[in-house]
């Protein structure tokens, strides 16, 4: 008779250190906060742009610069998350 061989598999240890596991757990929350910040700055800039006047035009331009910065932050966080979770 042929005996069936059963392979035993043990759980693999995480390839990340404890600090990396915490970072991977926190990154989705940071990405969400960054996206909320992008939308908030975008709408604040659009509302300011709709108003007339030189002061509002200058403030709108500053807010659109902030939007670019927050978008860059969000893209970097998303790329970091995918880099860390696809290893």
C-alpha positions as CSV (number, residue, x, y, z in Angstrom):
1,X,0.0,0.0,0.0
2,X,1.1,3.5,-0.7
3,X,1.1,5.9,2.2
4,X,-0.1,9.4,1.5
5,X,2.4,12.0,2.3
6,X,1.1,15.1,4.0
7,X,3.2,18.1,3.9
8,X,3.1,20.3,7.0
9,X,3.3,24.0,6.3
10,X,4.2,26.5,9.0
11,X,3.3,30.1,8.9
12,X,6.0,32.2,7.4
13,X,7.5,35.0,9.5
14,X,6.8,38.4,8.3
15,X,9.5,39.9,6.1
16,X,9.0,43.2,7.8
17,X,10.4,44.4,11.2
18,X,8.0,45.6,13.8
19,X,8.5,49.2,12.8
20,X,7.7,48.4,9.1
21,X,4.5,46.5,10.2
22,X,3.4,49.6,12.0
23,X,4.2,51.8,9.0
24,X,2.3,49.5,6.7
25,X,-0.7,49.6,9.1
26,X,-0.6,53.4,9.4
27,X,0.0,54.3,5.7
28,X,-3.7,53.8,4.6
29,X,-4.8,56.3,7.3
30,X,-2.1,58.8,6.2
31,X,-3.2,58.4,2.6
32,X,-6.8,59.0,3.5
33,X,-5.8,62.2,5.4
34,X,-3.7,63.4,2.5
35,X,-6.6,62.8,0.1
36,X,-9.0,64.7,2.4
37,X,-6.4,67.6,2.5
38,X,-6.2,67.6,-1.3
39,X,-10.0,67.9,-1.7
40,X,-10.2,70.5,1.1
41,X,-7.5,72.7,-0.4
42,X,-8.9,72.3,-3.9
43,X,-12.4,73.4,-2.9
44,X,-11.0,76.3,-0.8
45,X,-9.0,77.4,-3.9
46,X,-11.9,77.1,-6.2
47,X,-14.2,79.1,-3.9
48,X,-11.6,81.8,-3.5
49,X,-11.0,81.8,-7.3
50,X,-14.7,82.5,-7.8
51,X,-14.6,85.7,-5.8
52,X,-13.3,88.9,-7.5
53,X,-10.4,91.1,-6.4
54,X,-6.7,91.1,-6.4
55,X,-6.4,89.7,-2.8
56,X,-8.6,86.7,-3.7
57,X,-6.7,86.1,-6.9
58,X,-3.4,86.0,-4.9
59,X,-4.9,83.8,-2.2
60,X,-6.3,81.4,-4.8
61,X,-2.9,81.1,-6.4
62,X,-1.3,80.2,-3.1
63,X,-4.0,77.6,-2.4
64,X,-3.5,76.0,-5.8
65,X,0.2,75.7,-5.0
66,X,-0.7,74.1,-1.7
67,X,-3.0,71.7,-3.7
68,X,0.0,70.6,-5.8
69,X,2.0,70.0,-2.7
70,X,-0.7,67.9,-1.0
71,X,-1.2,66.0,-4.2
72,X,2.5,65.2,-4.4
73,X,2.4,64.0,-0.8
74,X,-0.6,61.8,-1.5
75,X,1.1,60.3,-4.6
76,X,4.3,59.6,-2.7
77,X,2.4,57.9,0.2
78,X,0.4,55.8,-2.3
79,X,3.6,54.7,-4.1
80,X,5.3,53.9,-0.8
81,X,2.4,51.8,0.3
82,X,2.3,49.8,-2.9
83,X,6.1,49.4,-2.8
84,X,6.0,48.0,0.8
85,X,3.0,45.7,0.3
86,X,4.1,44.2,-3.0
87,X,7.4,42.8,-1.8
